[in-house]
Amino acid sequence: MKSMAYDHPAYTVPQVASLGAVTAGAAAATGKFVAFASLRIKSIVAAAIATGTSTYASLWNGTATIATAVGAQTFSLIHVHNTAAAGATPGLNTATWGPFALSLFDGTSTNTQTNSSKPGFANYVPVSGVTGTGTIQAGAAVDNTGFQVNQGDSLYVVQGTDATAVGAYSLEYSIQPLANVT
């Protein structure tokens, strides 16, 4: 393992990891992404493969206000991490970012849209801060600072309860400056 200069392209160029598509069904989950180094997770990109029919509440514009998306699916990013001190017996915990809507809904009106998701449509959702705060559904308040994960942490996406919606997901991340890489 080695670390490089703080401005090495390995640290400054964002990278993407595909989590793949999920099957239709309530609480369907993607495969897991395991952090290979200290990383900063910047955003989730979610693409609609098949549309849903449910109405959902989701976080919008980083203010934790609720907006309703019609004909959509929701998704949440789950972060599994160790909370124990170095050398101690591992203690796993989870953190959740979301729920976010996989929808064309723009946050300007409530319960007036129908079929607000279309196959092929994608949402770019910056994530930041701590669980339940600083989360942003693409809109006016953009914060792309992300959140840090440690080597060995795992991340995956879980869809909401719509039985017909199918989504595909990817994570945008960057390696933390001076993190050890192989």
C-alpha positions in Angstrom: 0.0 0.0 0.0 1.1 3.5 -0.6 -0.1 7.1 -0.4 0.6 9.8 -2.9 0.8 13.6 -3.1 -2.5 15.2 -1.9 -3.2 16.5 -5.5 -2.6 13.2 -7.2 -5.4 12.4 -9.8 -6.3 9.3 -7.7 -7.6 11.8 -5.1 -8.9 14.6 -7.2 -10.8 12.8 -10.0 -14.3 11.5 -8.9 -15.0 7.9 -9.6 -18.2 5.9 -10.1 -19.2 2.5 -8.8 -22.3 0.8 -10.3 -24.5 -0.9 -7.7 -26.6 -2.4 -10.5 -30.3 -2.7 -11.1 -32.7 -4.3 -8.6 -35.7 -6.6 -9.2 -39.2 -5.3 -8.8 -40.6 -5.7 -5.3 -40.8 -4.0 -1.9 -37.5 -3.2 -0.2 -35.4 -4.7 -3.1 -31.7 -4.1 -2.5 -28.7 -3.6 -4.7 -25.4 -5.4 -4.4 -23.0 -4.0 -1.8 -20.1 -1.7 -2.5 -17.2 -2.2 0.0 -14.8 0.7 0.5 -11.3 -0.3 -0.5 -9.8 2.9 1.1 -10.9 5.9 3.0 -13.5 7.5 0.6 -15.9 10.4 0.4 -19.3 9.5 -1.0 -20.5 12.4 -3.1 -23.8 11.4 -4.7 -26.2 8.7 -5.9 -27.3 8.4 -9.4 -30.6 6.6 -9.8 -32.1 5.6 -13.1 -35.7 4.4 -13.6 -35.9 1.1 -15.5 -39.6 0.4 -14.8 -41.9 3.0 -13.3 -44.0 2.6 -10.1 -47.5 3.6 -9.2 -47.1 4.6 -5.5 -47.2 8.0 -3.8 -44.2 8.8 -1.5 -42.9 11.4 0.8 -39.2 12.2 0.4 -36.5 14.7 1.5 -36.1 17.7 -0.8 -33.5 20.5 -1.2 -31.6 19.6 2.0 -34.2 21.2 4.2 -35.8 17.9 5.3 -39.2 19.3 4.2 -41.6 16.7 2.7 -42.6 16.6 -0.9 -44.9 14.0 -2.5 -44.0 12.2 -5.7 -46.7 10.4 -7.7 -46.1 7.3 -9.8 -42.7 6.8 -8.3 -40.4 4.8 -6.2 -38.2 5.8 -3.3 -34.7 4.7 -2.4 -32.4 5.1 0.5 -28.6 4.7 0.8 -27.6 2.4 3.6 -24.1 2.7 5.2 -22.8 -0.2 7.3 -19.8 0.7 9.5 -17.8 -0.3 12.5 -18.3 1.8 15.6 -15.7 0.1 17.8 -12.3 1.6 18.7 -9.2 0.3 16.9 -8.3 -3.1 18.3 -11.7 -3.7 20.0 -14.3 -6.3 19.0 -16.1 -4.9 15.9 -19.5 -3.3 16.6 -21.5 -2.8 13.4 -24.0 0.0 13.0 -26.0 1.4 10.0 -26.7 4.9 8.8 -29.4 5.8 6.3 -29.5 8.6 3.8 -32.9 9.3 2.3 -35.6 8.4 1.4 -35.2 10.0 -2.0 -37.7 9.9 -4.8 -36.8 8.3 -8.1 -39.2 10.6 -10.0 -39.5 13.6 -12.3 -41.2 15.4 -9.4 -39.7 18.9 -9.1 -40.9 19.8 -5.6 -43.0 22.7 -6.7 -46.5 21.2 -6.3 -48.1 18.4 -4.2 -50.3 15.6 -5.4 -50.9 17.1 -8.8 -48.7 15.0 -11.0 -49.4 11.6 -12.4 -46.9 9.1 -13.8 -44.0 11.3 -12.6 -41.4 8.7 -13.4 -40.4 7.6 -16.9 -38.1 4.7 -17.9 -34.6 6.0 -18.6 -35.1 9.1 -16.4 -32.2 9.6 -13.9 -31.9 11.6 -10.6 -28.6 12.9 -9.4 -28.8 13.1 -5.6 -25.9 14.7 -3.8 -25.5 13.4 -0.2 -23.7 15.1 2.7 -23.7 15.5 6.4 -24.9 13.0 8.9 -27.9 10.7 8.8 -31.2 12.6 8.3 -29.6 16.0 7.8 -27.9 17.6 4.9 -29.5 15.1 2.5 -30.5 16.7 -0.8 -32.9 15.6 -3.5 -31.7 17.4 -6.7 -33.0 20.9 -6.6 -32.0 24.4 -5.6 -29.9 23.7 -2.5 -26.8 21.8 -3.8 -24.2 20.6 -1.4 -21.7 18.2 -2.8 -19.4 17.8 0.2 -20.4 14.2 0.7 -19.7 12.0 3.7 -16.7 9.9 4.7 -16.5 6.2 4.8 -13.6 4.1 6.1 -11.9 1.2 4.5 -14.1 -1.9 4.9 -17.4 0.0 5.2 -20.2 -1.2 2.9 -22.9 0.7 1.1 -26.0 -0.4 -0.7 -29.3 1.0 -1.9 -32.8 -0.2 -0.8 -35.9 0.7 -2.8 -39.2 1.6 -1.2 -42.4 -0.4 -1.2 -43.6 0.0 -4.7 -44.1 -3.5 -6.2 -43.5 -2.7 -9.9 -40.8 0.0 -9.9 -37.2 -1.0 -10.9 -34.2 1.2 -10.6 -30.5 1.1 -11.3 -28.0 2.9 -9.0 -24.5 4.1 -8.9 -22.3 5.9 -6.3 -20.0 8.8 -7.1 -17.0 8.9 -4.8 -13.5 10.2 -4.4 -10.6 8.8 -2.5 -9.7 10.9 0.6 -6.3 12.7 0.1 -3.4 10.8 1.5 -5.4 7.6 1.9 -3.5 4.4 1.4 -4.2 2.8 -2.0 -2.7 -0.3 -3.7 
